């Protein structure tokens, strides 16, 4: 869910107040489901070796934030310390702003336009859907009735499918108007997969980004990154003085957050509208899967 500084601080305080040692925190990690088809993560793969409690808490929050499972982490933690007020406060704060990351940080033009109105409607739908999902996941974790758990799982599946459909339409609305119509959400999704699977494709993509004046210097890159998720991901990127490595680190980090790389591409294409480098970048996106 891409925590804000305020949310992260509240959650850090809550976990520190609820658990007194690293072993207790590790026990929580073992029980947080990441995906129905995957086992819970091994704490040793998340938490650094011989950490202090604050270090372990930071590692745990970073991990679950990166895979959008902060809500599940808090739910499981509260199952152990039901009356911990600080953790409850952190849960309320995170739940309030559960879908802020899906909102487009750029101006949407006329707020009364059909496109802006549709985006607002979808954001409201997504907010409601995530709140329902949050409640269903609590039932699934804490219910002792197998039949209730089964019914809950049956309700969760179509809800997640609905959430995915809403998020895909939101992604479509965030694509800049100057992007060719053939570059739809499927191209962006294919881009994420190809960059994760094909190192050479990632190098080509990085070269195309660096060919754009809006990405050629670190100062310019910083300006664009302020527009991705309202700048909340900037602190998560390991920066480097070498431009190629710096852009690679940016790409790798944004790939961990659904829709973040698309936001950066949209900003680049808007900044470079009509230029040769923007055409080459669009061609790269259009030819994904045909390499």
C-alpha positions as CSV (number, residue, x, y, z in Angstrom):
1,X,0.0,0.0,0.0
2,X,3.1,2.3,-0.1
3,X,3.1,3.7,3.4
4,X,3.3,7.5,4.0
5,X,5.8,8.7,6.6
6,X,3.0,9.2,9.1
7,X,1.7,5.7,8.6
8,X,5.1,4.2,8.8
9,X,5.9,6.0,12.0
10,X,2.6,5.0,13.6
11,X,3.1,1.3,12.6
12,X,6.7,1.3,13.9
13,X,5.6,2.7,17.2
14,X,2.8,0.2,17.4
15,X,5.0,-2.9,16.7
16,X,7.6,-1.6,19.1
17,X,5.0,-1.2,21.8
18,X,3.4,-4.6,21.1
19,X,6.5,-6.8,20.9
20,X,9.5,-6.8,23.2
21,X,12.0,-8.9,21.2
22,X,12.8,-10.0,17.7
23,X,11.6,-13.6,18.3
24,X,8.1,-12.4,19.0
25,X,8.2,-10.4,15.7
26,X,9.5,-13.4,13.8
27,X,6.6,-15.5,15.1
28,X,4.2,-12.9,13.6
29,X,6.0,-13.0,10.2
30,X,5.6,-16.7,9.9
31,X,1.8,-16.4,10.0
32,X,1.2,-13.6,7.5
33,X,-0.1,-15.0,4.2
34,X,1.4,-13.3,1.2
35,X,-0.6,-15.3,-1.5
36,X,-3.0,-18.2,-1.2
37,X,-0.6,-20.3,-3.3
38,X,2.5,-19.4,-1.3
39,X,3.6,-20.2,2.2
40,X,4.3,-17.5,4.7
41,X,7.7,-15.9,4.3
42,X,10.7,-17.1,6.3
43,X,11.7,-14.4,8.7
44,X,15.4,-15.1,8.1
45,X,14.9,-14.0,4.4
46,X,13.4,-10.7,5.5
47,X,15.2,-9.6,8.7
48,X,18.9,-8.9,8.7
49,X,21.2,-11.1,10.7
50,X,21.5,-10.3,14.5
51,X,19.3,-7.2,14.4
52,X,18.1,-4.9,17.1
53,X,14.3,-4.8,17.5
54,X,14.1,-1.4,15.7
55,X,16.1,-2.8,12.8
56,X,13.9,-5.9,12.6
57,X,10.7,-3.8,12.7
58,X,12.1,-1.7,9.8
59,X,12.9,-4.8,7.8
60,X,9.5,-6.3,8.4
61,X,7.6,-3.1,7.5
62,X,9.7,-2.6,4.3
63,X,9.1,-6.2,3.2
64,X,5.3,-6.3,3.7
65,X,4.9,-2.7,2.3
66,X,6.8,-3.8,-0.9
67,X,4.3,-6.7,-1.5
68,X,1.2,-4.7,-0.4
69,X,0.5,-6.8,2.6
70,X,0.7,-4.3,5.4
71,X,-3.0,-4.8,6.3
72,X,-2.4,-8.6,6.7
73,X,0.6,-7.9,8.9
74,X,-1.3,-5.6,11.2
75,X,-4.3,-8.0,11.4
76,X,-2.1,-11.0,12.4
77,X,-0.2,-8.8,14.9
78,X,-3.4,-7.6,16.5
79,X,-4.5,-11.2,16.9
80,X,-1.7,-11.5,19.4
81,X,-2.1,-8.2,21.2
82,X,-5.8,-7.4,20.7
83,X,-5.8,-4.5,23.2
84,X,-2.7,-2.7,22.1
85,X,-3.9,0.8,21.4
86,X,-0.9,2.0,19.4
87,X,-1.2,-0.8,17.0
88,X,-5.0,-0.2,16.7
89,X,-4.2,3.5,16.0
90,X,-1.8,2.4,13.3
91,X,-4.4,0.1,11.8
92,X,-7.0,2.9,11.7
93,X,-4.5,5.3,10.0
94,X,-3.5,2.7,7.4
95,X,-7.0,1.7,6.7
96,X,-8.1,5.3,6.3
97,X,-5.7,5.9,3.5
98,X,-5.7,2.4,2.1
99,X,-5.9,3.4,-1.6
100,X,-4.1,6.7,-1.7
101,X,-1.5,5.1,-3.9
102,X,-3.9,4.6,-6.8
103,X,-4.7,8.2,-7.2
104,X,-2.9,10.0,-10.0
105,X,-0.5,12.6,-8.4
106,X,-0.7,14.7,-11.5
107,X,-3.3,17.4,-12.2
108,X,-6.3,15.8,-13.9
109,X,-7.4,19.0,-15.8
110,X,-11.1,19.9,-15.5
111,X,-12.4,18.1,-12.4
112,X,-15.8,18.0,-14.1
113,X,-14.6,16.2,-17.2
114,X,-15.9,12.7,-17.9
115,X,-12.4,11.2,-17.5
116,X,-11.8,12.9,-14.2
117,X,-15.2,12.0,-13.0
118,X,-14.7,8.4,-13.9
119,X,-11.4,8.3,-12.2
120,X,-12.9,9.6,-9.0
121,X,-15.7,7.1,-9.2
122,X,-13.2,4.2,-9.6
123,X,-11.1,5.4,-6.7
124,X,-14.2,5.4,-4.5
125,X,-15.1,1.9,-5.7
126,X,-11.6,0.7,-5.0
127,X,-11.6,2.2,-1.5
128,X,-14.8,0.4,-0.7
129,X,-13.6,-2.9,-2.1
130,X,-10.4,-2.8,-0.2
131,X,-12.2,-2.1,3.1
132,X,-14.5,-5.1,2.5
133,X,-11.4,-7.2,1.6
134,X,-9.8,-6.1,4.8
135,X,-12.8,-7.3,6.9
136,X,-13.0,-10.6,5.0
137,X,-9.4,-11.3,5.6
138,X,-9.8,-10.7,9.3
139,X,-12.7,-13.3,9.4
140,X,-10.5,-15.8,7.4
141,X,-7.6,-15.4,9.9
142,X,-9.5,-15.5,13.2
143,X,-12.6,-17.7,12.5
144,X,-12.5,-21.1,14.1
145,X,-15.4,-22.3,11.9
146,X,-14.1,-24.2,8.8
147,X,-17.4,-23.5,6.9
148,X,-17.2,-19.8,7.6
149,X,-13.6,-19.8,6.4
150,X,-14.6,-21.6,3.2
151,X,-17.5,-19.1,2.6
152,X,-15.1,-16.2,3.2
153,X,-12.6,-17.5,0.8
154,X,-15.3,-17.9,-1.8
155,X,-16.2,-14.3,-1.3
156,X,-12.6,-13.1,-1.4
157,X,-11.9,-14.5,-4.9
158,X,-14.5,-12.5,-6.9
159,X,-13.7,-9.4,-4.8
160,X,-10.0,-9.6,-5.7
161,X,-11.0,-10.1,-9.4
162,X,-13.2,-7.0,-9.2
163,X,-10.3,-5.0,-7.6
164,X,-8.0,-6.1,-10.4
165,X,-10.5,-4.9,-13.0
166,X,-10.9,-1.5,-11.3
167,X,-7.1,-1.1,-11.0
168,X,-6.7,-1.9,-14.7
169,X,-9.2,0.7,-15.7
170,X,-7.5,3.2,-13.5
171,X,-4.2,2.4,-15.2
172,X,-5.9,3.0,-18.6
173,X,-7.1,6.4,-17.4
174,X,-3.6,7.4,-16.3
175,X,-2.1,6.7,-19.8
176,X,-1.2,10.1,-21.3
177,X,-3.4,11.3,-24.3
178,X,-0.4,11.4,-26.6
179,X,0.3,7.7,-26.2
180,X,-0.9,5.6,-29.2
181,X,-4.1,3.8,-28.6
182,X,-2.5,0.4,-29.2
183,X,-0.5,1.0,-26.0
184,X,-3.0,-0.2,-23.5
185,X,-2.7,-1.6,-20.0
186,X,-1.7,-5.0,-21.4
187,X,1.5,-3.4,-22.8
188,X,2.4,-2.0,-19.4
189,X,1.7,-5.3,-17.7
190,X,3.8,-7.0,-20.3
191,X,6.6,-4.4,-19.7
192,X,6.7,-5.2,-16.0
193,X,7.0,-9.0,-16.7
194,X,9.6,-8.5,-19.5
195,X,11.8,-6.2,-17.4
196,X,11.7,-8.7,-14.5
197,X,12.5,-11.7,-16.8
198,X,14.9,-10.3,-19.4
199,X,18.0,-8.4,-18.3
200,X,18.9,-7.3,-21.9
201,X,15.4,-5.9,-22.4
202,X,15.8,-3.9,-19.1
203,X,19.1,-2.5,-20.4
204,X,17.5,-1.4,-23.6
205,X,14.7,0.2,-21.6
206,X,17.2,2.0,-19.4
207,X,19.0,3.4,-22.5
208,X,15.8,4.7,-23.9
209,X,15.0,6.5,-20.6
210,X,18.5,8.0,-20.4
211,X,18.1,9.3,-24.0
212,X,15.2,11.5,-22.8
213,X,16.4,14.9,-21.6
214,X,13.9,14.7,-18.7
215,X,15.8,11.6,-17.4
216,X,19.4,12.3,-18.4
217,X,20.6,14.0,-15.2
218,X,19.9,13.1,-11.6
219,X,18.3,16.5,-10.9
220,X,15.8,15.9,-13.8
221,X,15.1,12.4,-12.6
222,X,14.5,13.7,-9.1
223,X,11.9,16.2,-10.4
224,X,10.0,13.4,-12.2
225,X,10.2,11.0,-9.3
226,X,8.4,13.6,-7.1
227,X,5.4,13.0,-9.3
228,X,5.4,9.2,-8.8
229,X,3.2,8.3,-5.8
230,X,3.5,11.9,-4.6
231,X,7.2,11.3,-4.1
232,X,6.7,8.7,-1.4
233,X,9.0,6.1,-3.2
234,X,12.0,8.4,-3.5
235,X,13.5,7.4,-0.2
236,X,13.3,3.7,-1.1
237,X,15.5,4.1,-4.1
238,X,19.2,3.3,-3.7
239,X,20.8,6.2,-5.7
240,X,24.1,6.0,-7.5
241,X,26.4,8.6,-9.1
242,X,26.6,6.5,-12.3
243,X,23.5,7.4,-14.4
244,X,23.0,3.9,-15.8
245,X,23.1,2.3,-12.4
246,X,20.9,5.0,-10.9
247,X,18.2,4.5,-13.5
248,X,18.4,0.8,-13.1
249,X,17.9,1.2,-9.4
250,X,14.9,3.4,-10.1
251,X,13.3,0.9,-12.4
252,X,14.0,-2.0,-10.1
253,X,12.3,-0.2,-7.2
254,X,9.3,1.0,-9.1
255,X,8.7,-2.6,-10.4
256,X,8.0,-3.5,-6.8
257,X,5.0,-1.2,-6.7
258,X,2.0,-1.9,-9.0
259,X,1.5,1.0,-11.4
260,X,4.5,3.0,-10.3
261,X,6.7,2.4,-13.4
262,X,3.7,3.3,-15.6
263,X,3.4,6.7,-13.7
264,X,7.1,7.4,-14.5
265,X,6.7,6.5,-18.1
266,X,3.6,8.7,-18.4
267,X,5.5,11.6,-16.9
268,X,8.4,11.1,-19.3
269,X,6.2,10.9,-22.3
270,X,4.4,14.1,-21.3
271,X,7.6,15.9,-20.8
272,X,9.0,14.6,-24.1
273,X,5.8,14.9,-26.2
274,X,6.6,14.8,-29.9
275,X,10.3,14.2,-29.6
276,X,12.4,11.5,-31.2
277,X,13.1,9.9,-27.8
278,X,9.4,9.7,-26.9
279,X,8.6,8.0,-30.2
280,X,11.4,5.4,-29.6
281,X,10.1,4.8,-26.1
282,X,6.6,4.3,-27.5
283,X,7.8,1.9,-30.2
284,X,9.6,-0.1,-27.5
285,X,6.3,-0.4,-25.5
286,X,4.3,-1.2,-28.6
287,X,6.7,-4.1,-29.7
288,X,6.8,-5.8,-26.3
289,X,6.4,-9.6,-26.9
290,X,7.8,-9.3,-30.4
291,X,11.4,-8.9,-29.5
